[in-house]
Amino acid sequence: MVKSEALTAAQCSSSSFLLPGYTTTQEGHGEDYKYGHQGSELRNKKPFCSWKCLIFTLQWPGGFCLSLNKETLCRIPQSVNNWTIHGLWPLRAQNCCKCWPMFRSDVQELEAELTEHWPSLLTVKSSFHFWREEWQKHGVCAACVEGLNSPLRYFHMCLKLRGQFDIHRLLEDAGITPSCERQYKAVEVHRVLVPHLGDKHEIQCVTDDKDREVWIQVKIRLSRNITLGCEHHEAADGGSGWNPSPGHPCPPQVPFYYFPIDHQQPRRPCG
């Protein structure tokens, strides 16, 4: 256990096992959010488990690297030739407990699969650092739901969703393959994905340094019980005013590129 993790565990030992919907005030007393916090800055905030929808995001390494400012930041492991997991985010989750540390032993049995399907694409961040960051930012917010209520269950569910939404195969079967020359329109991609991802999914692009729209990721909306679709009307930004995504919706009228993966030049796959 590193020092920072030890401090986190110690600081949170008195509050991290409270039932969902409860927190601890500065005096150390548990209070139920639904009754409000009289005299507290949290009085008008929602319970952390009041969110209704999740966003499961898959990213395309051939496009992701173009979203970074420095070429040296990006790497694509030789074993990565497919869509990878970016994260699973409750929408508009607030007041989440920051007191649930994650250790490598929590996901040891999944490490091989996570390394393949959820690798870090940053040279400055190890894959475990990436996983732990996603757990601390988003996993703890989702942990009030059965099936996501531990690091092991959260990451296992993400891997399960990754297998369920085999975007690469769906696109390939429809003749939509990575290319440096061919461009695609949003409508033709949506037509392929809607039967499998629902009509609430969003394809996202980034604009590269040559002003080309480049496909980077797909956001899939899920309901609280991890089923496809969610009718709750909220902005899909993954949190309260915080946007974890570097992309924007691919413009419907502007064709975009679906660049191939180049392990040697991850930010320059097409020169």
Buried (B, 14 or more C-beta within 10 A) or exposed (E): EEEEEEEBBEEBEEBBEBEEBBBBEEEEEEBEBEEEBEEEEBEEBBBBBBBBBBBBBBBBBBBBBBBBEEEEBBBBBEEBBBBBBBBBBBBBBBBBBBBBBBBEEBBEEBBEBBBBBBBBBBEEEEBBEBBBBBBBBBBBBBBBBEBBBBBBBBBBBBBEBBEEBBBBEBBEEEEBEBEEEEEBBBEEBBEBBEEBBBEBBBBBBBBBEEEBBBBBBBBBBBBBEBEBBBEEEEEBBBBBEEEBBBBBEBEEEEBBBBBBBBBEEBBBBBE
